Amino acid sequence: MTDLDHDKKLDDAKGLLESVALLESVAAEREQKAGRIIDELADDGVKPDEIAGRLDISESSVETLLDRDAPKPVHERIGISEETVKKLDALGFPQSQKSAD
């Protein structure tokens, strides 16, 4: 393989890792928002079986969501260091969305 081939593969790998970091950032943020909404509904007296029925998911899934801690930070979700995630952050995604509050 030539140096050009290596450079192309490294660029591809970096692009894929950047995509994974971004996707996990968005996934963590959405997971946290969905959890907050479900918690609010439960706090307002909506029963888990009703939430489950409205969401078309199992009641045990709702119970799991209600008992779940905040989502893991992005670097833990992908299993790499926080510094690496920051270096891969090509879009400058806000830090608040990269980790659980």
Stockholm file with secondary structure:
# STOCKHOLM 1.0

chainA/1-101         MTDLDHDKKLDDAKGLLESVALLESVAAEREQKAGRIIDELADDGVKPDEIAGRLDISESSVETLLDRDAPKPVHERIGISEETVKKLDALGFPQSQKSAD
#=GR chainA/1-101 SS CCHHHHHHHHHHHHHHHHHHHHHHHHHHHHHHHHHHHHHHHHHTTCCHHHHHHHHTSCHHHHHHHHHCCCCCCHHHHHTSCHHHHHHHCTTCCCGGGTSCC
#=GC SS_cons         CCHHHHHHHHHHHHHHHHHHHHHHHHHHHHHHHHHHHHHHHHHTTCCHHHHHHHHTSCHHHHHHHHHCCCCCCHHHHHTSCHHHHHHHCTTCCCGGGTSCC
//
